[in-house]
Amino acid sequence: MASARLRREFALVQYRFLSYAPVRTVPVSSHFPSIPMSPRYTTEELIQILAEERRACMNGERLALAASPTGFSPFLDKFVQADGIQRFTAYQNFQATIHAYQQEYQVSGIVWQQITLAGKELCFPKVHDQLVGLPDDRVVLQAAKAAVVAFWADVTTGMDIYQSLNYGRDYRLVTPLMVEQLMQRAEWALLQHYGSDRQLEIVLQLGWGKPEEASYPRGLPNSGSDYLHAVNPGHCPIG
């Protein structure tokens, strides 16, 4: 199938970039076939390649045999299941290769998502969660910020707004002024929603910096996000 062919072809790119972190993979023969290299991969093809490789890693077809559970204690490693760590590390290594390919060949990480709420539709850009954003991708996100924020404000009229704190462990009710301050410091915005009817929750992610790092503590302070949760009166956020 086409996606399998793409993954096999991309192995040549993987071989080129793996010099930064050599890893023993299983089976080796499947990673380095002697076939021509495609001139350029699209965003959609890279997403498909990653999905196939992730399945292969989770099925145990790819193992980073040098990976240890703790990475620093052979004694503790005896008490930790190594197989899962080796699968996860194999995928991480392959994903890092894809990211390097993106950056060298300037392949965008942007995908477009459509959302429908209260009978209204919005199509907005986001960086796919398995890819990285290029500098030009951030420009695209920044250009869409006003439309995303306006749509969110329109469909959340009359709802209570909470800010997520401590990475979703706590929430606080915020005022319109506080919402405006958070919006001003954000570079870009994304949307997602959970539930329906009275249990509807509409989440606005207000981010800055690199999109692939903005959802994790490791990105701070250069990359990060504030999350605003809109819920119907009398309800609390669950997302």
N, C-alpha and C positions, 0 to 999 in steps of 0.2 A: 504494500500500500504506500501511497505517496508520502505520508508522514514518516513512515519507517525509512524510506529512502532519504528524506531530508535529514533525519537524525544520523544516519550512517554517513552522509556526505559531510555533515557538520563536525563529525569526529576529526576530520583533518584540521579544522579550525581549533578544536579542543586540544589537539596534539601541539599546535603551535603555541598556545597560551599556557599550557600546563607547566611550562618551565619555571613559573614563579612558585609552584607548590607541587612537586612531584607526588603522585599517588599511584599505588598499585590498584588496578581495577580488574574486575572479573566479569565476564571473560575478556581478555585482552584482544583477542582476534576480532571481536565484534566492534571494537572501537576504532580500528584502523584499517578499514577496507581500502582496496586499491581501485578507487573510482574517481571520476572527475569531480572537481569542486564547482558548485554553483557560483555564479559571479556575485550575487548579492541576495541576502535574505530579507524578506519584509517583516514587519512587526508581527503580522498574523502567523507567518511561518515560524518565527522564533518562539511564539507562545505555544504553537503546536509541538515543536521539538521539545520544549521544556516539559510539557504535559506528558509526552511519551517517555521521556527520560525519568520523570518523577515516578511514573508507574513502574518502570523497570527497577528503579532503586528500591521502592517500597516492596516489590516482589522478591527482592534479594538477588536480582540479576546483576546489580552493580554494587560492589563493596569497596570502600576505602580501607584496605586491610591494615594500613599503618595507623589508623585512627584508634585511640584508646578512649574509654568512657570519660575519665577525668582529665586526661592530658598531662597530668603531673604526678600521679601516684600509682605505681604498679601494684602496690598493696591494695589500695581501694578498688582498682580496676577488677580485682578478682571477684568482687561482690556486686559488680554492675554488669548487666547484659550488654555485651559488646556489639552484637549483631545490629541492633537498632541504631547505635551510634555510627557504625560503619555505613549503613544505608543512608543515613541522614547526611553524613560527611561527603559521601560520593555525589549526592545530589547537589550539595552546596558547592563542591568543586566545579561541577558541570555548569551550574548556574553562574558562578563567577566568570567562567569562560564565555558564556553567552553575554554577560554584561560587558566584558572586555571587547567582544566583537561589536556590540552596539556602539561603544564609544569610538572604536577605531573607524568603523564604517558609517558612523552617524545614523544608525537605525533608531528611529523614534520609539519610545516606550508608550506613546499615547494610544489609548483606545477611547471610543466614544460610547457613552452610556445614556440610555433614554429612560426617563422616569415620568410616571403619570400620577398625579395627585390632585384631588378635588376637581377632576375633569380637565386639568391643565397638564401640558406636556413640556418637558425640557430635555434637550440633548446637550450633554456637557462632556468635556474632556477629562480624563484621568490617566494617570500612569498605571499600567497593569501591575498587579501586585507581585508578579514574578520577574518584572523587568526594572530597569533604572530609567530615570528621566534625564534627558540631555538638556543642556542650557536652553536650546530652542524650545524644548517641551515646557520648561518653566515659563517661557514667554507666552506660550499658548494658554497655559493654566491661568496666568495673571490676566490675560485678556478676557477670559471667561468669568472671572471672579464677580464682576458687577451683576451679570445675568443670573448666576447661581444664587447670589445673596438676595437679589430682588425676587426670584422665584420662591425661595424659602420664606421670605418675609410675607409674601402674598398668600401662600398656602397654610401658614401657621397663624393667621389672624385669629385672635381670641384664645389662643392656646397659652399655657404656662411654659416659660422657658427656664431650663436648668443648665448650669454649667457643670461639666464633668470635672471632678477633682481626684487627685491621687490615682490617676490611670483607671478611672471608672469605679473606684471603691466608694467614692462619696459624690454627692451632688448638692449644689446650692441654687436656690431660686435667684434669678438675676433680673435687674431692671433694664428697661430699654436703653438707658445711658450706658450701662455696663456692656450690653450687647454691642452698642455702637463703638465703644472703645476697643473691644476685642476684634471687631471687624476691621478697624482702621490699621491695626498692626499686622494683620494677615496679608500674605502675598497672593494666596489663592484659596479657593473654596471647593469642597466636594459635598455631595448629598448621598444619604441613604435613609431607608425607612424600615420600620418593623411593624408587625401587627396590622390591624385594620379597625375601622369604625371607632368605638370608644377607646380601644386599646392602641390606637395609632401612635407611633412615635417617629418623629422626623428629625434626623440628626444632621447638623451642619458642621462639617469639619473645616476649621479655619487654620490653614497651615502656612508655614514659611520654610525656606530652605529647600533641601532635597526631598522630593516626595517619597522616595523609597526609605528615607530615614525619619520622616516626620511623625510617624506613629509610634516610635520607640524611644525610650529614655536615652539610649546611646547617642541619639542625634543631637541632643541638647548641648549647648544653647543655639548652635547654628541652624538646626532644623528641629521643628516641633509643631505641635497642633493644640488648639483649643477646640473642645467639642461642646456644641450647644444642642440640647435635647428639647424638642417641643412636644408637649403632651397635653392631652385634654385636661381641663380643670378637675382637680380631685384625684388625679393619677400621678404616679411617680415614674421616673425613667426606669426602664428595665434593660436597655441596651448598654 
